[in-house]
């Protein structure tokens, strides 16, 4: 899976979790929580959705890699390269 495809997957997950958010102007460098109203349960929903869709385990100590779109894509690219 390419970084662009991973980005789209994350956009789709965010749209599902926060349907009222406008994701068209999402800044890939800024933390999600600075741009959206996401709480800790929403964040866990992202992790669980990735697990459900791609059977990927994201350990809690790696959650800091999922703060922005760029950091999330960078973290997931090697893990989803064969997806």
C-alpha positions, 0 to 999 in steps of 0.5 A: 500500500502506498503512502497516498493510499494509506492517507486515504484510508486514514481520511476514511476512518476519520470521516467514519469516526467524526462525520461532522468534521471537514477533512478537506483542509486537513493539514498533514503536519498538524496534530489531529487533535489541534484540527479536530474534536477527537477524544481518547476514545476516538483515537482508540477507534482509529487504532481498532479500525486499523486492526479490524481492516488490516489486522495490524497491531499498534502497541500503546507505546507507539501511539505517539506515532499517530498524532498527525497525518504525516506521522501516521502515514510514515509509521504505517507505510512499512507495516502496510506495504503488503496490504 
